[in-house]
Each structure stands twice: as structure tokens, then as C-alpha cells.
Amino acid sequence: MSENYIPTLIASGVRGAELEKALEAIAQVDRRLLEESEVGKGIEDLEERTKAHLRQWCSVRGIDYGILSEDELMRLVSEGVQAVRERKR
């Protein structure tokens, strides 16, 4: 954002304390956008790793991951979570 907005501010005659405040605000927005982007990438990565793990888990058990409905997949996940919880007791 900053590389587009700063030249516009300067060209518009923004100077001194007003420019400093604007630069601080721009830096804050840039940091927030970067954090959101990193979180989004992290979520996408987690989703892909989860899908890969579920495909492998299904394959080992002779289950065709590709034909499972969302409800069937969620049932399998719930059963797996329950099994792990019971083992940990």
C-alpha cells in the first residue's frame, strides 16, 4: 500500500507532522495486511496438509476419499477424534 499512497501524499502537498501521522498509519495498515496475508497462507497450508493426511488415512483403510460426501467425511473425522480421546483416557 505504501508504495502507491506515499507519492500521492507528497504530490498533494502533505508535509511535516501531517505526513508523519499518515506514514505511521500507512505502516500500521501495511503490517496488518501482511499479518492477514500470512494467516491466510497458514490456513491454506493447514487445509492442504489436512486433506493430504485424510486422503492417506482413508487409503490405508481402503476408503475412497474422492467419493465421500462432506457429511461422510465429517462423520469419519468425528469418529477418529472420539477414538483418540478414548485412547488417551
TACORRA-V406645 format. One record per residue. RES is the residue in one letter. SS is DSSP state (hx for helix, st for strand, lp for the rest). PHI is phi as a letter, one per 40 degrees, with the letter a starting at -180 (NA if undefined). Layout:
res: <RES RES>
ss: <SS SS>
phi: <PHI PHI>
//
This chain:
res: <M S E N Y I P T L I A S G V R G A E L E K A L E A I A Q V D R R L L E E S E V G K G I E D L E E R T K A H L R Q W C S V R G I D Y G I L S E D E L M R L V S E G V Q A V R E R K R>
ss: <lp hx hx hx hx hx hx hx hx hx hx lp lp lp lp hx hx hx hx hx hx hx hx hx hx hx hx hx hx hx hx hx hx hx hx hx hx hx hx hx hx hx hx hx hx hx hx hx hx hx hx hx hx hx hx hx hx hx hx hx lp lp lp lp hx hx hx lp lp hx hx hx hx hx hx hx hx hx hx hx hx hx hx hx hx hx hx hx lp>
phi: <NA c c c c c d c c c c c g c a f c c c c c c c c c c c c c d c c c c c c c c c c c c c c c c c c c c c c c c c c d c d c c g b c d c b c c d c c c c c c c c c c c c c c c c c c c>
//
